Amino acid sequence: MDRNQITVEIEQAFINKMGMKPSPGEKRAWNNSMRFMESVIRNANIADDCGVMIEYNIPATSKRIDFIVAGQDTEGRDNFVIVELKQWDAAQATDREDVVVAYINGRQREIPHPSYQAWSYRQFLDDMNEAIHSSDLKSYACAYLHNYRVPEPDPLQSERYQHIIREAPLFMADDTAKLQAFLHQHIGKGNGINLLYLIENGKIRPSKKLIDHIDGLFKGNTEFILLDEQKVAYETIISLAKDTSQKKTVIINGGPGTGKSVISMNALGGLLKQKLNVKFVAPNASFRTVMVETLAKQQPRNKARVRGLFAGSGQFVDTPENFFDVLVVDEAHRLKGKGAYQYRGINQIEDIIKASKVNVFFIDEFQRIRPDDIGTVPQIKRIAELHGSEIHEYTLSAQFRCSGAEGFINWVDDVLQIRPTANFSGWDRKAFEFKLFDTPNEVYEEIKAKVASGYKARMLAGFAWDWTKDTEGNRNGEVADVTIPEHDFEMPWNGRSISSTWAIQEAGLEQIGCVHTSQGLEFEYIGVIIGNDLKYDPTTMKLYADYNEYKDIMGKRGLKNNPEQLTSLIKNIYKVLISRGIRGCYLYCRNQELKEYLQERLAVIQQ
């Protein structure tokens, strides 16, 4: 700092370690925040041989910790302190747990409370860094907002955030002396350099506390009980993963309702109990979020510990080979290739197989819904063979959704002309309720009635309407984009502010979900609107897609002259939506010819 070289040195180290240049915003943050931290460290009366880490990349994640300082306390105990740095000068509270609003990168954004960020990073290291949880190394965390002059009242210190502030204290612009005392108390005696090497080189492996915690969540949660062939598939995965000396690829095929997600979630818990470095991978953010919420609903305060075990599919581009013992991939049909949104790599299947000793793919090729969805069994096998991975393939067939009405799923496959099925003549109508309605209003009234009766129910629709941007005043579903004028019907799409939790938010009943917020999830009853993106030609007796009516830009990219593939993807979308229900599905078709075709097919099985 004395030579004004701190930002230059951090930038060069960043380029060397990360293989890319930092953004201008990051460089500004270093310029500003490091000046304050240098002053704090200089005046905290701590030993010169404390160890400092700057921009520490948490292993196996894209997250970086701003500042870590390590050393011993007055009792000679080994400690380290995580400091989350913020340049904010103002913030707003929200009604969402541990979430605030701050002005970042040119606009107001929702972001975790600084104390929560610091605590969650500390908790992750405690849970997953073996060098920390197997030694006497003690961790602490805090947040330092060096530009923040405390208003009265202070939204960041409101009562709703006090629980997390107790876990990770908050230091503001006028709290420099308090932060210095905090650091001096925990690491003031120095001797911290070796502790940094210990942290940096610690193996990633779950702690006993984390294993016991996750095991307790599964035991108390009936939604994750394994039945019949699900149990067999689970035990097979655990058995194959115990030996990581041979690279293995496990492929689990299964249609909607066969329990892929129940098995994959249980596999996560079972593999943790084997003390393996495991991560649950899912391309769909909504699916990941709901799984975390479902698993942690009995102990919501520990949600961050659960969330650290989950990952999106695009973050393994730079992961070292065989870094993970096991990667469990749900919804593998949604894995992406080169050019996908915010993905820097070439092939996510290859990233995952390369990064893990054992990889488990749960897949249903009839749930691919976009042209950049590359997850197929042949693709997985091809890449596994390239990496010398031993291939094991299994198929799930028993139906645990739609009240076990396998005949209904077969009927949907047949009636949507996805694939001809041997059994398409019907199902037990008392076990699973399916109704075709004349108006979307009737569908919505049925869904509201089910929710009023205590059932979990939602409205879903195909992407046949535009979705007004949040920058145009549609952050919380303010704009009723889904309009059907002939029936005086209008509803908003799911609000972006709750898109990842729309399925379990109370406000979700007043909004319509799409395939991206519902794939992989299930409800007791669902109401589905088939828009004008899917139509029926009575002359050819074929379903076909209407390119202009389908509004998902990424979903139809490159398919203007490929109507067959577009039709196939849109039919898959509607199969996904129709098969979300456990007890029943209510359907409205906007295209009159398609409605009449479905009525004819229904009349046959009702005879």
C-alpha positions as CSV (number, residue, x, y, z in Angstrom):
1,M,0.0,0.0,0.0
2,D,2.9,2.4,0.8
3,R,4.0,2.0,-2.9
4,N,0.5,2.1,-4.2
5,Q,1.1,-1.3,-5.8
6,I,-1.5,-3.4,-4.1
7,T,-4.1,-3.4,-6.9
8,V,-1.3,-4.1,-9.5
9,E,-0.1,-7.1,-7.5
10,I,-3.6,-8.5,-6.9
11,E,-4.4,-8.1,-10.6
12,Q,-1.3,-10.0,-11.7
13,A,-1.9,-12.8,-9.3
14,F,-5.5,-12.9,-10.4
15,I,-4.5,-13.3,-14.1
16,N,-1.9,-16.0,-13.2
17,K,-4.2,-18.0,-10.9
18,M,-7.6,-17.5,-12.6
19,G,-6.5,-17.3,-16.3
20,M,-8.5,-14.2,-17.0
21,K,-8.5,-10.5,-16.3
22,P,-10.5,-9.0,-13.4
23,S,-13.4,-6.7,-14.3
24,P,-12.9,-2.9,-13.8
25,G,-15.4,-3.1,-10.9
26,E,-13.2,-5.6,-9.1
27,K,-10.1,-3.5,-9.6
28,R,-12.0,-0.4,-8.2
29,A,-13.0,-2.5,-5.2
30,W,-9.4,-3.5,-4.5
31,N,-8.3,0.1,-4.9
32,N,-10.8,1.3,-2.4
33,S,-11.2,-1.5,0.1
34,M,-7.6,-2.5,0.5
35,R,-6.7,0.9,1.6
36,F,-9.1,0.6,4.5
37,M,-8.0,-2.9,5.3
38,E,-4.4,-2.0,5.3
39,S,-5.1,0.8,7.8
40,V,-7.1,-1.6,10.0
41,I,-4.3,-4.3,10.0
42,R,-1.6,-1.7,10.6
43,N,-3.3,-0.2,13.6
44,A,-4.8,-3.4,15.1
45,N,-1.6,-4.1,17.1
46,I,-1.3,-7.6,15.7
47,A,1.9,-9.5,15.0
48,D,3.7,-9.1,11.7
49,D,3.6,-12.8,11.0
50,C,-0.2,-13.0,10.7
51,G,-1.1,-14.5,7.4
52,V,-3.3,-12.7,4.9
53,M,-5.2,-14.1,1.9
54,I,-6.9,-11.8,-0.6
55,E,-9.6,-13.0,-3.1
56,Y,-9.3,-16.6,-1.9
57,N,-11.2,-18.9,-4.3
58,I,-13.4,-21.3,-2.4
59,P,-12.5,-24.8,-3.9
60,A,-15.0,-26.2,-6.3
61,T,-17.0,-23.0,-6.4
62,S,-16.9,-19.7,-8.3
63,K,-17.1,-17.8,-5.0
64,R,-14.2,-15.8,-3.7
65,I,-13.6,-14.6,-0.1
66,D,-12.4,-10.9,-0.1
67,F,-10.0,-11.1,2.9
68,I,-8.8,-13.8,5.3
69,V,-6.4,-13.1,8.1
70,A,-4.9,-16.0,10.3
71,G,-3.0,-16.2,13.5
72,Q,-3.2,-17.1,17.2
73,D,-5.1,-15.6,20.0
74,T,-3.8,-14.8,23.5
75,E,-4.3,-18.4,24.5
76,G,-2.2,-19.7,21.6
77,R,-5.2,-21.1,19.7
78,D,-5.0,-21.2,15.9
79,N,-7.7,-19.0,14.3
80,F,-8.6,-17.3,11.1
81,V,-11.1,-14.5,10.4
82,I,-13.0,-14.0,7.1
83,V,-13.8,-10.4,6.3
84,E,-16.5,-9.6,3.7
85,L,-15.8,-6.1,2.3
86,K,-18.4,-3.8,0.9
87,Q,-18.2,-0.3,-0.6
88,W,-21.9,0.4,0.0
89,D,-22.9,3.7,1.4
90,A,-26.6,2.8,1.6
91,A,-28.9,-0.3,1.7
92,Q,-32.5,-1.3,2.1
93,A,-34.1,-4.1,4.1
94,T,-36.4,-6.6,2.5
95,D,-39.0,-9.0,3.8
96,R,-37.0,-12.0,2.5
97,E,-34.8,-13.9,4.9
98,D,-31.2,-12.6,5.0
99,V,-31.7,-10.6,1.8
100,V,-31.1,-6.8,1.3
101,V,-31.2,-4.4,-1.6
102,A,-28.1,-2.4,-2.5
103,Y,-26.9,-0.3,-5.5
104,I,-24.5,-2.5,-7.4
105,N,-23.2,-2.2,-11.0
106,G,-25.5,0.6,-12.0
107,R,-28.8,-0.5,-10.4
108,Q,-30.5,-1.7,-7.3
109,R,-30.1,-5.4,-6.7
110,E,-31.2,-8.0,-4.2
111,I,-28.2,-9.5,-2.5
112,P,-27.5,-11.6,0.6
113,H,-26.9,-9.5,3.8
114,P,-23.1,-9.0,4.2
115,S,-23.1,-10.8,7.5
116,Y,-24.8,-13.8,5.8
117,Q,-22.3,-13.8,3.0
118,A,-19.4,-13.9,5.5
119,W,-21.1,-16.5,7.7
120,S,-21.9,-18.8,4.7
121,Y,-18.3,-18.7,3.5
122,R,-17.1,-19.6,6.9
123,Q,-19.6,-22.4,7.3
124,F,-18.7,-23.9,3.9
125,L,-15.0,-24.0,4.8
126,D,-15.8,-25.5,8.3
127,D,-18.0,-28.1,6.6
128,M,-15.9,-29.1,3.6
129,N,-12.2,-28.3,4.3
130,E,-10.8,-31.3,6.0
131,A,-7.7,-29.4,7.3
132,I,-10.1,-27.1,9.2
133,H,-12.6,-29.5,10.6
134,S,-10.1,-32.2,11.5
135,S,-7.7,-29.8,13.4
136,D,-8.1,-27.3,16.1
137,L,-8.3,-24.5,13.6
138,K,-11.2,-22.1,14.6
139,S,-13.0,-19.8,12.2
140,Y,-14.6,-16.5,12.6
141,A,-16.4,-14.1,10.2
142,C,-17.4,-10.5,9.9
143,A,-18.4,-7.9,7.4
144,Y,-16.8,-4.4,7.0
145,L,-18.7,-1.7,5.2
146,H,-16.0,1.0,5.3
147,N,-18.1,3.7,3.4
148,Y,-21.4,3.1,5.3
149,R,-22.5,5.9,7.7
150,V,-25.2,4.4,9.9
151,P,-28.6,6.0,9.4
152,E,-31.3,6.0,12.0
153,P,-32.9,3.5,11.9
154,D,-30.4,1.3,10.2
155,P,-32.0,-1.2,7.7
156,L,-29.0,-3.4,7.8
157,Q,-29.2,-3.8,11.6
158,S,-33.0,-4.3,11.8
159,E,-34.3,-7.0,14.1
160,R,-34.9,-9.5,11.2
161,Y,-31.1,-9.6,10.6
162,Q,-29.9,-9.8,14.2
163,H,-29.6,-13.6,14.2
164,I,-27.1,-13.5,11.4
165,I,-25.2,-10.5,12.7
166,R,-24.6,-12.5,15.9
167,E,-22.9,-15.1,13.7
168,A,-20.9,-12.6,11.8
169,P,-20.6,-9.1,13.3
170,L,-21.1,-6.0,11.1
171,F,-18.6,-3.2,11.2
172,M,-19.4,0.2,9.6
173,A,-17.4,3.3,8.6
174,D,-17.3,4.5,12.3
175,D,-16.4,1.0,13.7
176,T,-12.8,0.8,12.6
177,A,-11.5,0.6,16.2
178,K,-14.1,-2.1,17.0
179,L,-12.9,-4.2,13.9
180,Q,-9.3,-3.7,15.0
181,A,-10.2,-5.0,18.5
182,F,-12.0,-8.0,16.9
183,L,-9.0,-9.0,14.8
184,H,-6.6,-8.5,17.7
185,Q,-8.7,-10.6,20.0
186,H,-8.7,-13.6,17.6
187,I,-5.4,-13.5,15.6
188,G,-3.3,-10.8,17.4
189,K,-0.4,-13.1,18.4
190,G,0.4,-14.0,14.8
191,N,2.2,-17.2,13.6
192,G,-0.4,-17.4,10.9
193,I,1.5,-18.1,7.7
194,N,1.4,-21.9,8.1
195,L,-2.3,-21.7,8.8
196,L,-2.9,-20.3,5.3
197,Y,-1.1,-23.2,3.7
198,L,-3.1,-25.5,5.8
199,I,-6.4,-23.9,4.6
200,E,-5.2,-23.8,0.9
201,N,-4.1,-27.4,0.8
202,G,-6.9,-28.9,2.8
203,K,-8.7,-31.8,1.1
204,I,-12.4,-31.1,0.3
205,R,-14.3,-33.7,2.3
206,P,-17.5,-33.4,4.4
207,S,-17.1,-33.0,8.2
208,K,-18.9,-35.3,10.6
209,K,-21.0,-32.4,11.8
210,L,-22.2,-31.8,8.2
211,I,-22.9,-35.5,7.6
212,D,-24.9,-35.8,10.8
213,H,-26.8,-32.6,10.0
214,I,-27.8,-33.7,6.4
215,D,-28.6,-37.2,7.6
216,G,-31.0,-35.7,10.2
217,L,-32.7,-33.7,7.5
218,F,-33.4,-36.8,5.4
219,K,-34.6,-38.8,8.3
220,G,-37.2,-36.2,9.2
221,N,-38.5,-35.7,5.7
222,T,-41.1,-38.1,4.2
223,E,-40.7,-36.6,0.8
224,F,-37.4,-38.5,0.3
225,I,-38.5,-42.0,1.3
226,L,-37.3,-44.6,-1.3
227,L,-39.7,-47.2,-2.6
228,D,-39.1,-50.5,-4.4
229,E,-36.9,-50.0,-7.5
230,Q,-35.9,-46.6,-6.2
231,K,-34.2,-48.3,-3.3
232,V,-32.4,-50.7,-5.6
233,A,-31.1,-47.9,-7.8
234,Y,-29.9,-45.9,-4.7
235,E,-28.0,-48.9,-3.3
236,T,-26.4,-49.5,-6.7
237,I,-25.1,-45.9,-6.8
238,I,-23.7,-46.1,-3.3
239,S,-22.0,-49.5,-4.0
240,L,-20.4,-48.3,-7.2
241,A,-19.2,-45.0,-5.7
242,K,-17.5,-46.6,-2.7
243,D,-14.6,-47.6,-5.0
244,T,-13.2,-44.5,-6.6
245,S,-10.0,-46.2,-7.9
246,Q,-11.7,-46.8,-11.3
247,K,-13.5,-43.9,-13.1
248,K,-17.2,-44.8,-13.5
249,T,-20.2,-43.3,-15.2
250,V,-23.6,-44.3,-14.0
251,I,-26.6,-43.6,-16.3
252,I,-30.1,-43.8,-14.8
253,N,-32.9,-43.6,-17.4
254,G,-36.4,-42.7,-16.2
255,G,-39.5,-40.9,-17.4
256,P,-41.6,-38.4,-15.4
257,G,-42.7,-39.7,-12.0
258,T,-40.2,-42.6,-11.8
259,G,-38.5,-41.0,-8.8
260,K,-35.2,-39.8,-10.3
261,S,-35.1,-36.8,-8.0
262,V,-35.9,-38.8,-4.9
263,I,-33.1,-41.2,-5.7
264,S,-30.6,-38.5,-6.6
265,M,-31.3,-36.5,-3.4
266,N,-30.9,-39.7,-1.3
267,A,-27.7,-40.5,-3.2
268,L,-26.3,-37.1,-2.1
269,G,-27.0,-37.9,1.5
270,G,-25.7,-41.5,1.3
271,L,-22.5,-40.5,-0.4
272,L,-21.8,-37.8,2.2
273,K,-22.2,-40.5,4.8
274,Q,-19.4,-42.3,3.0
275,K,-17.2,-39.2,3.6
276,L,-16.9,-38.6,-0.1
277,N,-16.4,-35.2,-1.7
278,V,-19.8,-35.1,-3.5
279,K,-21.9,-32.4,-5.1
280,F,-25.5,-32.4,-6.5
281,V,-25.6,-30.8,-10.0
282,A,-28.8,-29.6,-11.6
283,P,-29.0,-27.3,-14.7
284,N,-32.3,-25.8,-13.6
285,A,-31.9,-23.1,-10.8
286,S,-35.6,-23.4,-9.8
287,F,-35.2,-27.1,-9.3
288,R,-32.0,-26.6,-7.2
289,T,-33.7,-24.0,-5.0
290,V,-36.8,-26.0,-4.3
291,M,-34.7,-29.1,-3.4
292,V,-32.7,-27.0,-1.0
293,E,-35.9,-25.5,0.5
294,T,-37.6,-28.9,0.8
295,L,-34.6,-30.5,2.4
296,A,-34.0,-27.7,4.9
297,K,-37.6,-26.7,5.7
298,Q,-37.4,-28.1,9.2
299,Q,-34.2,-26.1,10.0
300,P,-34.3,-23.1,7.7
301,R,-31.5,-21.3,9.5
302,N,-29.1,-24.0,8.2
303,K,-30.1,-23.6,4.6
304,A,-26.7,-22.2,3.6
305,R,-25.0,-25.4,4.7
306,V,-27.4,-27.4,2.4
307,R,-27.0,-25.0,-0.5
308,G,-23.3,-25.4,-0.5
309,L,-23.8,-29.0,-1.6
310,F,-25.6,-28.0,-4.8
311,A,-24.3,-26.5,-8.0
312,G,-25.3,-25.4,-11.5
313,S,-24.0,-27.4,-14.4
314,G,-21.8,-24.7,-15.9
315,Q,-19.3,-24.3,-13.1
316,F,-17.0,-27.2,-13.8
317,V,-15.2,-25.8,-16.8
318,D,-11.9,-25.1,-14.9
319,T,-12.3,-27.8,-12.2
320,P,-9.1,-30.0,-11.9
321,E,-9.4,-33.6,-13.2
322,N,-11.0,-36.0,-10.7
323,F,-11.3,-33.2,-8.1
324,F,-14.6,-34.6,-6.9
325,D,-15.2,-38.2,-5.7
326,V,-18.7,-38.1,-7.0
327,L,-20.9,-35.7,-9.0
328,V,-24.7,-36.5,-9.0
329,V,-26.4,-34.9,-12.0
330,D,-30.2,-34.6,-12.0
331,E,-32.1,-33.5,-15.1
332,A,-29.0,-34.4,-17.2
333,H,-31.1,-34.0,-20.4
334,R,-30.8,-30.2,-19.8
335,L,-26.9,-30.1,-19.9
336,K,-25.5,-27.6,-22.4
337,G,-22.9,-27.3,-25.1
338,K,-20.9,-24.4,-26.5
339,G,-22.6,-21.0,-26.8
340,A,-25.2,-21.6,-24.1
341,Y,-26.1,-18.6,-21.9
342,Q,-23.3,-17.7,-19.5
343,Y,-21.4,-20.9,-20.2
344,R,-17.7,-20.5,-21.0
345,G,-17.0,-24.1,-21.9
346,I,-17.5,-26.5,-24.8
347,N,-19.5,-29.4,-23.3
348,Q,-21.0,-29.7,-19.8
349,I,-21.1,-33.5,-20.0
350,E,-17.4,-33.6,-20.5
351,D,-16.7,-31.0,-17.8
352,I,-18.6,-33.2,-15.3
353,I,-17.0,-36.5,-16.3
354,K,-13.5,-35.0,-16.3
355,A,-14.0,-33.4,-12.9
356,S,-15.2,-36.5,-11.0
357,K,-14.0,-40.0,-10.3
358,V,-17.6,-41.2,-10.3
359,N,-20.4,-39.4,-12.1
360,V,-24.1,-40.3,-12.0
361,F,-26.5,-39.0,-14.6
362,F,-30.3,-39.1,-14.2
363,I,-31.8,-38.6,-17.6
364,D,-35.0,-38.6,-19.6
365,E,-34.3,-37.7,-23.3
366,F,-38.0,-36.9,-23.8
367,Q,-37.6,-33.9,-21.5
368,R,-35.1,-32.0,-23.7
369,I,-36.8,-28.7,-24.4
370,R,-34.2,-26.4,-26.1
371,P,-31.9,-26.9,-29.1
372,D,-28.9,-26.4,-26.9
373,D,-29.9,-29.3,-24.6
374,I,-27.3,-31.9,-25.4
375,G,-27.9,-34.4,-22.6
376,T,-28.5,-37.8,-24.4
377,V,-27.4,-41.3,-23.4
378,P,-25.3,-41.7,-26.5
379,Q,-23.4,-38.4,-25.8
380,I,-22.8,-39.4,-22.2
381,K,-21.5,-42.9,-23.2
382,R,-19.3,-41.4,-26.0
383,I,-17.6,-38.9,-23.6
384,A,-17.3,-41.5,-20.8
385,E,-15.5,-43.9,-23.2
386,L,-13.1,-41.0,-24.2
387,H,-12.1,-40.6,-20.6
388,G,-11.8,-44.3,-19.9
389,S,-14.8,-44.3,-17.6
390,E,-16.6,-47.6,-16.9
391,I,-20.2,-47.3,-17.9
392,H,-23.2,-48.7,-15.9
393,E,-26.7,-48.1,-17.2
394,Y,-30.1,-48.7,-15.5
395,T,-33.7,-48.0,-16.3
396,L,-36.5,-47.0,-14.0
397,S,-40.0,-47.9,-15.0
398,A,-42.4,-47.9,-12.0
399,Q,-44.6,-44.8,-11.9
400,F,-44.8,-42.9,-8.6
401,R,-46.4,-39.7,-9.9
402,C,-49.9,-39.3,-11.5
403,S,-51.1,-41.6,-8.7
404,G,-49.1,-44.4,-10.2
405,A,-51.1,-44.1,-13.4
406,E,-48.5,-45.4,-15.8
407,G,-51.2,-45.6,-18.4
408,F,-51.7,-41.8,-18.2
409,I,-48.1,-41.1,-19.1
410,N,-48.3,-43.6,-21.9
411,W,-51.5,-41.9,-23.1
412,V,-49.7,-38.5,-23.0
413,D,-46.8,-39.9,-25.1
414,D,-49.2,-41.3,-27.6
415,V,-51.6,-38.4,-27.8
416,L,-48.8,-35.8,-28.2
417,Q,-47.2,-38.1,-30.8
418,I,-44.0,-38.2,-28.9
419,R,-43.7,-41.9,-29.2
420,P,-46.1,-44.7,-29.9
421,T,-46.9,-46.7,-26.8
422,A,-48.1,-50.2,-26.3
423,N,-50.5,-49.1,-23.5
424,F,-52.4,-45.9,-24.5
425,S,-56.0,-47.0,-24.0
426,G,-56.5,-45.4,-20.6
427,W,-55.8,-45.5,-16.9
428,D,-57.6,-45.6,-13.6
429,R,-59.6,-42.4,-13.7
430,K,-60.4,-42.6,-10.0
431,A,-56.7,-42.7,-9.2
432,F,-55.7,-39.8,-11.4
433,E,-58.0,-37.0,-12.5
434,F,-57.6,-35.5,-16.0
435,K,-60.1,-33.0,-17.4
436,L,-60.2,-30.9,-20.5
437,F,-61.9,-27.5,-20.0
438,D,-63.5,-25.0,-22.5
439,T,-61.9,-21.9,-20.9
440,P,-58.7,-21.1,-19.0
441,N,-60.8,-19.4,-16.4
442,E,-62.4,-22.7,-15.4
443,V,-59.0,-24.3,-15.1
444,Y,-57.8,-21.5,-12.8
445,E,-61.0,-21.7,-10.6
446,E,-60.3,-25.4,-10.2
447,I,-56.7,-24.8,-9.1
448,K,-57.7,-22.1,-6.7
449,A,-60.3,-24.4,-5.2
450,K,-57.7,-27.1,-4.7
451,V,-55.3,-24.7,-2.9
452,A,-58.2,-23.6,-0.7
453,S,-58.7,-27.2,0.2
454,G,-55.1,-27.5,1.3
455,Y,-53.6,-29.1,-1.8
456,K,-50.4,-28.0,-3.5
457,A,-51.5,-26.7,-6.9
458,R,-50.3,-24.3,-9.6
459,M,-51.0,-22.9,-13.1
460,L,-48.6,-23.7,-15.9
461,A,-48.4,-22.7,-19.5
462,G,-46.3,-23.2,-22.6
463,F,-44.1,-20.3,-23.7
464,A,-46.7,-18.9,-26.2
465,W,-46.7,-15.4,-24.7
466,D,-43.9,-12.7,-24.4
467,W,-42.5,-12.1,-21.0
468,T,-42.2,-8.4,-20.2
469,K,-38.7,-7.5,-18.9
470,D,-38.2,-6.6,-15.2
471,T,-36.5,-3.4,-16.4
472,E,-40.0,-2.5,-17.9
473,G,-41.6,-2.7,-14.5
474,N,-42.2,-6.5,-14.3
475,R,-39.9,-7.5,-11.5
476,N,-42.7,-9.0,-9.4
477,G,-45.2,-10.2,-12.0
478,E,-46.9,-6.9,-12.3
479,V,-47.7,-7.3,-16.0
480,A,-50.4,-9.8,-17.1
481,D,-48.5,-11.2,-20.1
482,V,-50.5,-14.4,-20.5
483,T,-53.7,-13.0,-22.2
484,I,-56.5,-15.0,-23.9
485,P,-58.9,-12.2,-25.0
486,E,-61.6,-14.5,-26.3
487,H,-62.1,-15.7,-22.8
488,D,-61.3,-12.4,-21.0
489,F,-58.4,-14.2,-19.3
490,E,-55.1,-12.7,-18.2
491,M,-52.4,-13.6,-15.7
492,P,-48.8,-12.7,-15.2
493,W,-45.9,-15.1,-15.7
494,N,-44.1,-16.0,-12.5
495,G,-42.3,-12.9,-11.0
496,R,-38.6,-12.8,-11.6
497,S,-38.0,-11.9,-8.0
498,I,-39.4,-15.3,-6.9
499,S,-38.7,-17.3,-10.1
500,S,-36.5,-19.9,-8.3
501,T,-39.0,-20.3,-5.5
502,W,-42.3,-19.7,-7.4
503,A,-43.4,-23.3,-6.9
504,I,-43.4,-22.9,-3.1
505,Q,-44.3,-19.2,-2.7
506,E,-47.8,-18.3,-1.7
507,A,-47.8,-15.6,-4.3
508,G,-47.2,-18.3,-6.9
509,L,-50.9,-19.1,-7.1
510,E,-51.5,-15.7,-8.7
511,Q,-48.9,-16.3,-11.4
512,I,-48.4,-18.8,-14.2
513,G,-45.3,-20.9,-14.2
514,C,-43.4,-22.1,-17.2
515,V,-41.3,-25.2,-17.9
516,H,-38.2,-23.5,-16.6
517,T,-39.7,-23.0,-13.1
518,S,-41.4,-26.3,-12.9
519,Q,-39.3,-29.0,-14.6
520,G,-38.2,-31.6,-12.1
521,L,-40.8,-30.5,-9.6
522,E,-44.2,-31.9,-8.8
523,F,-47.6,-30.6,-7.4
524,E,-50.7,-32.4,-6.3
525,Y,-52.8,-30.7,-9.0
526,I,-51.7,-28.7,-12.0
527,G,-53.6,-26.6,-14.5
528,V,-52.0,-26.4,-17.9
529,I,-52.7,-24.0,-20.8
530,I,-51.6,-25.1,-24.2
531,G,-51.0,-21.9,-26.2
532,N,-51.0,-21.4,-30.0
533,D,-47.4,-22.6,-30.2
534,L,-48.7,-26.2,-30.6
535,K,-51.5,-26.9,-33.1
536,Y,-53.2,-29.9,-34.8
537,D,-53.8,-30.4,-38.5
538,P,-56.9,-32.5,-39.0
539,T,-55.9,-33.2,-42.6
540,T,-52.5,-34.8,-41.9
541,M,-53.6,-35.8,-38.3
542,K,-50.3,-34.4,-37.0
543,L,-49.4,-32.0,-34.3
544,Y,-47.1,-29.2,-35.4
545,A,-45.3,-26.2,-33.9
546,D,-46.0,-22.6,-34.9
547,Y,-42.6,-20.8,-34.9
548,N,-44.1,-17.3,-34.7
549,E,-46.3,-18.2,-31.7
550,Y,-43.5,-19.7,-29.7
551,K,-41.9,-16.9,-27.7
552,D,-38.8,-18.5,-26.2
553,I,-36.1,-16.9,-28.2
554,M,-33.4,-19.3,-27.0
555,G,-35.8,-22.2,-27.3
556,K,-36.3,-21.7,-31.1
557,R,-32.9,-20.3,-32.0
558,G,-31.7,-21.8,-35.3
559,L,-34.9,-23.8,-35.8
560,K,-36.9,-21.5,-38.2
561,N,-36.2,-23.9,-41.0
562,N,-36.4,-27.1,-38.9
563,P,-40.1,-27.4,-38.0
564,E,-39.7,-31.1,-37.1
565,Q,-37.2,-30.5,-34.3
566,L,-39.1,-27.4,-33.0
567,T,-42.3,-29.5,-32.9
568,S,-40.5,-32.3,-31.0
569,L,-39.1,-29.8,-28.4
570,I,-42.5,-28.1,-27.8
571,K,-44.3,-31.4,-27.5
572,N,-41.7,-32.4,-24.9
573,I,-42.4,-29.1,-23.0
574,Y,-46.1,-29.9,-22.8
575,K,-45.4,-33.5,-21.7
576,V,-43.2,-32.0,-18.9
577,L,-46.0,-29.6,-17.8
578,I,-48.8,-32.2,-18.0
579,S,-46.9,-34.7,-16.0
580,R,-46.2,-32.4,-13.0
581,G,-49.4,-33.5,-11.2
582,I,-49.6,-36.2,-8.6
583,R,-53.4,-36.4,-8.3
584,G,-54.7,-34.6,-11.3
585,C,-54.2,-32.3,-14.3
586,Y,-56.7,-29.8,-15.8
587,L,-56.1,-28.7,-19.4
588,Y,-57.1,-25.9,-21.7
589,C,-56.1,-25.8,-25.4
590,R,-56.2,-22.5,-27.2
591,N,-56.0,-24.1,-30.7
592,Q,-59.6,-25.4,-31.5
593,E,-58.4,-28.2,-33.7
594,L,-56.1,-29.5,-31.0
595,K,-58.8,-29.3,-28.4
596,E,-61.2,-31.3,-30.6
597,Y,-58.5,-33.9,-31.3
598,L,-57.9,-34.3,-27.5
599,Q,-61.6,-34.5,-26.9
600,E,-61.9,-37.3,-29.4
601,R,-59.0,-39.2,-27.8
602,L,-60.5,-38.7,-24.4
603,A,-63.9,-40.0,-25.6
604,V,-62.3,-43.3,-26.6
605,I,-60.9,-44.1,-23.2
606,Q,-64.1,-42.9,-21.4
607,Q,-66.3,-45.5,-23.3
